[in-house]
């Protein structure tokens, strides 16, 4: 077929570069990723960008990609400093673009980019764009939970509002380096608050507004914020959630359990969700956002910061019960999010961009707020739920704003796919030109549905692999450059050197499967875990000395394409949300009738993974539906609704080794009912527990 021919031409190009002495061949890593002898055959499942798309793209062919990639690896200083020069720096960085120790055997891990450079990311997102003539361009199209509710902010209006809030924060004593907790839903005020913090050098820590009071308390105690910014309530679908009540509890508990006193709580009145009069109020501490910010000037001088000064903290789950405060700094993060956004989505100034992620997660930091705004993009910010009022809402929004780039998660794709094509096809979607996926591997059938039905077989899909820790995209298609394979995140972004290692930490070449690590730092890398550099080193740099360990498994096929296979640690990925099994377990055992709990992930049709909990009750407590409900409620209360177990499996005992270690391998097999694959159970302290568990499986 003609597609096959074009694919072969694409790949042959790469092949010829590899063989050319001055081509990519002398970068050992590229040898491994680039297709060897194989060329596309009939069985190969390649999807090509159309010629129209490729010819207008920022990167149009594998050859162009390889040239840029090769330069980024061989001359990172030159490559990144050219890009960085497009931003405003009050003072240029020192002689080193990057200074790192990436190898734990040589001492403490240290990563610095553009050290000595003085800049401000809010200035680069707003003032710089306004000065360049984008003042009247829409920065935010806000779409409320109700389809009739919307608003817009131009770049200069956004700058005004950010300055007013920044002035207020300064006035109440927030200074450079102070932490500010932001607990807001997807209102315009959420990016406004982030940018206002960045403007004055304060370190924002956004807590996803789906987290419970207990989870918020834990984060307040860890980062000791000067202020908490929230709103009175939000509507998600038909339901109102009283966020201010949650904040009240968290502030109270942080004082009680952590000795933290929060003197100021800034509350945005969200009139569509709750009336002012109905909001519980603590005089002296609580302040209405709308009462104070209009009184402040719409200009606010920028706090100039070092490239390595902290920009934000974002908590994420690990394999212990305690969330990790991932710390990102300013300069490298700025350069990296802007560049990845531009290339992975083939961004053009005329694009209207919509990312469905919430700013409470890293995706919303890097690809709702910073990456797009650094590019002067028009961004849709959506407050509501994609199924409200019905499953056509996304496409209604796409048509309403003429969205050109639509970035979402596989879980949403699968749930919309299940609801049927009619919800999609009744909308035009003609404006769409690039689709994106993030959060977990996208299964090929969901990929095809997204491609064929949503994108009318016209829009390339950027399946972006990255993490809270990486700040920005690491492995991602460049939509005009490569033939795609449904389900593969394809190739590394500029400057990124992924390697696949075996259990001993030895790099494996060619077609292989193993642990995904990164060699050498990239500008957007996190610099530490807040207050715990040792945990940073132990978790990420000790497992495979010399590399950053992602926690993910990955295979590479004969053509060099990367296929992510999921977490290899005790982290579950539910609807693209990362949840530590230990966190759920510790929530469960806090229930007085729960003696022990072991949590594993199981395949889930829509969520990707579901949470499956084995629970041992305290002696004498009967199993009951009520207890099951109470246990689930406990997890909702301690973490948040998104972490609620899908299944509670009563367990008279848990399979343990003689040294007391729970054998999760066996639990995973029982949870997924692969009972003929239990493997060797003879090393268990009490092998009979396995049969007991199987008997209770569906009770
Ligand atoms: C984990 C990171 C980074 C944004 C959202 C999640 C998984 C993420 C992909 C992808 C396969 C993916 C990985 C990773 N993941 N994107 N395109 N293909 N897996 O951020 O909460 O830090 O989770 O999400 O397992 O380690 P996060």
Boltz pocket constraint, residues with backbone or C-beta under 6 A from the ligand:
constraints:
  - pocket:
      binder: B
      contacts: [[A, 316], [A, 362], [A, 363], [A, 437], [A, 438], [A, 439], [A, 440], [A, 441], [A, 442], [A, 463], [A, 464], [A, 465], [A, 466], [A, 467], [A, 468], [A, 469], [A, 475], [A, 489], [A, 550], [A, 551], [A, 552], [A, 564], [A, 566], [A, 567], [A, 573], [A, 576], [A, 577], [A, 578]]
      max_distance: 6.0
